[in-house]
Amino acid sequence: MDKRDKEIFERLERLEKEVFPKNRKQITSAPKQQKFSGAKGGILFLLSKDYLNQRRSAPDVKSELKKHEYDYSIQVVQTTLNRLSKGKGPLVAHKEGDKKHYVRRK
């Protein structure tokens, strides 16, 4: 084995020690603090406080958001509720008459 091969094997050993350590430390993540920012964050905040466990209309949600210092127009709240009620989102939308109501998906 020549000098160049020896250097390559030494480098390879050092790399393997870094990538595959023998004494692996278990990485535990600290519990995440939820950050509720924006219109979506406000609605997720209401979900975490179980506000949307009952059917609520968009104006009801808007007024509850305002109580918690989330000040958004009804269009923004309605759009966010519609997006969260699509597909496998956390909400489901029900139409009663000409009004749409939102509730937590079961």
Summary of the structure (lengths in Angstrom):
residues: 106
radius of gyration: 25.9
end to end distance: 67.0
largest distance: 85.0
contacts: 233
relative contact order: 0.13
helix: 49%
strand: 13%
